[in-house]
Amino acid sequence: MRFVKVEATGNDFLVRVVPGVGEALPVATVVALCDRHRGVGADGVITIGAGGEGADCTMLLQNADGGTAEISGNGARALALVAASAGIGSADQLVVDAGSGRREISLGRDADGEVVSAEVDMGVVTLGPVDLAVAVGGETHRGDVASVGNPHFVCFVSDPEAIDLAVVGPAIEHAAEFPDRTNVHFVRVEDDGRLRMRIWERGAGVTLSCGSGACAAAAAARARGLVGDRVTVCVPGGELTVTLGATARLAGPVAAVFEADIDLDRLGAR
């Protein structure tokens, strides 16, 4: 398999382009590829398939556990870099059909014409119950429910660093309140209006960034009157900008790490 490893504020993906319909890889293959010790290492695998009916391409995202996800904001931005290199779409715009619907992505290029940033229209952020109490491990965590085409639970806390994500994250992800599981975010509102966020991603675990989660956190914070329409979200992997209007727009840097071929049979035999 030929792939490009791409990182978007530390969210890393293995991105491949295939002719025709982009089909999912076997779960065991994705798990092996994303293994950071015995495989290549990534938060997920993205397959770019042929587009149609106005779309330049399709996006199929599989998380590190092999399961499919509806959308990833950082994943869509990573896809845009690889699609542009493959000559898909126009010089500054890409239309993508993902599991959660059609997304438009604007490309930012440097003086040499290389894609260095991308902004994706993430669609409408739908807010659910506010201050929902979820009991796990003898403790109760309260948060706001939001959907950006995929599910999120946003907990506003005084110190995200004090949360043991490796314990609390999976417990909330699999809590009975979330039959489809959920992404989990612990967020602090800084004095300058920025959000500082730590992330547990459904199917991937602790990650350095989550684009859809940044949109969910910004929308939940605005609904509480804590931030305005343009929000800087600081994640462990860098900074993202979320602009809230009729839809949420997510912007941030993106970079190719390397390109390689991998023998899937050999990987599976290890």
JOKA-V596052 format. One record per backbone hydrogen bond with DSSP energy under -1.0 kcal/mol. CO is the residue of the C=O (numbers start at 0). NH is the residue of the N-H. E is the energy in kcal/mol with one decimal. If there is no record, write none. Layout:
CO;NH;E  CO;NH;E
//
This chain:
0;261;-1.9  2;259;-2.3  3;14;-2.9  4;256;-3.5  4;257;-1.1  5;12;-2.7  6;254;-2.3  7;10;-1.8  10;7;-2.4  11;42;-2.8  12;5;-2.5  13;45;-2.8  14;3;-2.5  15;47;-3.1  19;49;-3.1  25;29;-2.0  26;30;-2.6  27;31;-2.1  28;32;-2.6  29;33;-2.6  32;39;-1.4  32;40;-2.8  33;41;-1.4  34;38;-1.3  42;63;-1.3  43;13;-2.1  44;61;-2.8  45;15;-2.5  46;59;-1.9  47;17;-2.8  48;57;-1.9  51;54;-1.3  56;96;-2.1  57;48;-1.4  59;46;-2.7  60;68;-2.1  61;44;-2.7  62;65;-2.6  66;62;-3.1  69;99;-1.3  71;75;-2.6  72;76;-1.7  73;77;-2.3  74;78;-2.8  75;79;-1.8  76;80;-1.2  77;81;-1.6  78;82;-3.1  79;83;-2.4  80;84;-1.9  81;85;-1.6  82;87;-3.0  83;86;-1.3  91;106;-1.7  92;89;-1.7  93;104;-3.0  94;55;-2.2  94;56;-1.3  95;102;-3.4  96;58;-2.5  97;100;-1.5  100;97;-2.5  102;95;-3.2  103;120;-2.8  104;93;-2.1  105;118;-2.5  107;115;-2.8  107;116;-1.6  109;112;-2.0  113;109;-2.2  115;253;-2.0  116;107;-2.8  117;251;-1.4  118;105;-3.2  119;249;-2.6  122;247;-2.5  125;146;-2.5  128;144;-2.7  131;142;-1.9  133;140;-3.0  135;138;-2.2  138;135;-3.1  140;133;-2.6  142;131;-2.8  143;153;-3.0  144;127;-3.6  145;151;-2.2  146;125;-2.6  149;147;-2.3  150;182;-1.8  151;145;-2.1  152;184;-2.6  153;143;-2.9  154;186;-3.2  158;161;-1.6  159;162;-1.5  162;164;-1.5  163;166;-1.5  163;167;-2.9  164;168;-2.0  166;170;-1.0  167;171;-2.4  168;172;-2.7  169;173;-1.9  171;174;-1.7  174;177;-2.1  177;180;-2.3  182;152;-1.7  183;199;-2.9  184;154;-3.3  185;197;-2.2  186;156;-2.8  187;195;-2.7  189;192;-1.8  193;189;-3.2  194;233;-3.8  195;187;-2.5  197;185;-2.0  198;206;-1.0  199;183;-3.1  200;203;-2.0  200;204;-2.8  202;64;-1.4  204;200;-3.3  207;236;-2.3  209;213;-2.0  210;214;-1.8  211;215;-2.3  212;216;-2.8  213;217;-2.4  214;218;-2.4  215;219;-2.3  216;220;-2.5  217;221;-2.4  218;222;-2.2  219;223;-1.2  220;225;-2.7  221;224;-1.8  228;243;-3.7  230;241;-2.9  231;194;-2.4  232;239;-2.4  233;196;-2.8  234;237;-2.1  237;234;-2.6  239;232;-3.0  240;250;-2.5  241;230;-3.0  242;248;-2.4  246;244;-2.6  247;121;-3.0  248;242;-2.4  249;119;-2.5  250;240;-2.6  251;117;-2.0  254;6;-2.8  257;4;-3.1  259;2;-2.5  262;266;-2.3  263;267;-2.5  264;268;-1.0  266;269;-1.3
//
